[in-house]
Amino acid sequence: MPILSKIFLASSWLFSLTTAATFAQESSTETKPNIIFIMADDLGYGDIGVYGQELIKTPNIDALAEQGIRFTQAYAGGPVCTSSRSVLLTGLHNGHTVARDNVPHYPTYLHTDDITLAQVLKDAGYRTGGVGKWSLGDAQTEGRATNMGFDTWTGYLNQDHAHYY
């Protein structure tokens, strides 16, 4: 796939619903919006107030949605968390991304030639940071978060560790 197509696909996923990632604006003379993107594994469409949840109160997320963008026509890119995250961050279809499952012995790590949403935002002048569960490359691999466009990453790099926190 040509590099421009990958960049377009990766940037287009910014407007999809699905590692809590925070992207902060870098100082510049140009005004850019701050972007806070929240991806919650295994969260159903109706599990927060803004989408109809009445029993569990989510006032802070509801307030963010009221002041920002709501996603009403999107779905997860994969059947489990690793593949969903990979599809979201790379913009690739689940059949084209390396991370297609949560199987620990299967090579699910991103590679340096994979372009992520974080890299696209970084190239646009944003400082990027992520918090949560990465599971697309351990510390010693080329797919680690700080090698895939994130300036900082705090949390689990390996999903198996996150599952047994």
C-alpha positions, -999 to 999 in steps of 0.1 A, spaced: 0 0 0 15 34 -9 26 56 20 1 83 12 -28 58 14 -15 46 47 -13 81 61 -48 89 48 -62 57 64 -44 63 97 -56 99 99 -91 90 89 -95 67 119 -92 98 142 -129 101 137 -138 66 147 -151 52 180 -131 27 197 -58 25 252 -67 58 265 -46 81 244 -40 117 251 -26 140 224 -16 175 237 -10 205 215 26 216 209 34 253 213 32 271 180 19 303 165 -8 283 148 -38 274 168 -46 236 168 -72 218 188 -62 196 217 -73 161 211 -82 136 238 -90 102 224 -104 75 246 -106 39 235 -121 16 261 -117 -22 255 -149 -42 258 -171 -11 264 -204 -15 247 -223 12 228 -248 18 256 -224 15 285 -220 52 292 -246 79 298 -242 99 267 -253 68 247 -282 58 269 -268 42 301 -290 50 330 -278 28 358 -240 35 358 -232 73 360 -205 86 337 -208 124 341 -172 133 331 -172 113 299 -208 126 292 -195 162 296 -167 156 272 -191 142 246 -215 172 251 -186 196 244 -169 177 216 -177 150 191 -200 120 195 -196 89 174 -229 73 165 -220 52 134 -188 33 142 -178 -1 154 -147 -20 165 -123 -30 138 -116 -64 153 -131 -91 175 -107 -86 205 -88 -57 220 -54 -61 202 -68 -63 168 -93 -35 174 -64 -13 187 -43 -21 157 -70 -14 132 -78 19 149 -42 31 152 -31 20 117 -63 25 97 -58 -9 81 -85 -35 77 -83 -64 102 -71 -86 73 -42 -63 66 -29 -55 101 -4 -78 118 -24 -79 150 -54 -100 144 -58 -118 177 -48 -117 214 -27 -148 211 6 -141 230 28 -164 209 14 -150 176 35 -121 162 12 -92 168 38 -65 170 37 -35 147 67 -28 125 86 4 118 70 6 84 35 6 99 21 41 102 0 49 133 -24 77 141 1 89 167 28 93 140 4 113 117 -4 136 146 32 140 156 41 148 120 14 175 122 31 191 151 14 175 181 30 161 212 16 126 217 12 105 248 -7 74 257 -19 57 288 -32 22 292 -27 -11 274 -7 -11 242 -2 -48 233 13 -39 199 49 -43 208 69 -50 239 97 -28 252 124 -46 232 105 -47 199 102 -23 170 65 -21 177 68 -5 212 46 26 216 75 51 218 87 38 185 53 41 168 47 78 172 41 83 209 64 107 227 55 90 260 36 59 271 25 49 306 9 16 311 12 -20 300 30 -28 268 19 -64 269 -18 -73 272 -11 -104 292 4 -83 320 -25 -60 319 -50 -88 323 -33 -99 355 -25 -65 370 
